Amino acid sequence: MEHIRINDKLRLELVKTDMAPVIFETINRDREYLKKWLPFVNYTLEMADTERFLESVNNTGKDEIFSIWYNEEFAGLIGFKDTDRVNRKTEIGYWLAQKMQGKGIITDCVKKLCRYAFQKLKMNRVQIKVAEQNAKSEAIPLKLNFSFEGIERAGELHGDKFVNLKVYSLLANERFED
């Protein structure tokens, strides 16, 4: 599916290489804000870095990454990563431009992608990992009734230090609407 309509203001579109300029410009503009929780920001220094990322997503076909459009303006990225089709599980990762915060965008997108994962992709498990102390990101799985499973110790490298990740999951047979 190339497009997913969330509501009248919000839609998802599978990322394409020609989106590199708007994605890179957003990362570059919000660099200080985003790099606190997103390690890739430190390695996204020029447009070519974003182009290589988009090409790898499109060429491997392993992960499904969507651009988020709010009132037809680019807002961020969300998608499935580390999908294991044999065991029917996936992880949702996301980031949002600073000016798009506080509008319920990610909550609505995660809800829709959970439905998509369970109904269309026939997944049994969706997980979200958030860095400890990242309260804004953690609010999403909490609001959507994901279960806290535990801590992945030193799960992600941020700059020169490792941070712990809180692991949340939702199973296909569980209620996730808020």
Secondary structure, 3 states (H helix, E strand, C coil): CCEEECCCCEEEEECCHHHHHHHHHHHHHCHHHHCCCCHHHHHCCCHHHHHHHHHHHHHHCCCEEEEEEECCEEEEEEEEEEEECCCCEEEEEEEECHHHCCCCHHHHHHHHHHHHHHHCCCCCEEEEEEECCCHHHHHHHHHCCCEEEEEEEEEEEECCEEEEEEEEEEECCCCCCC
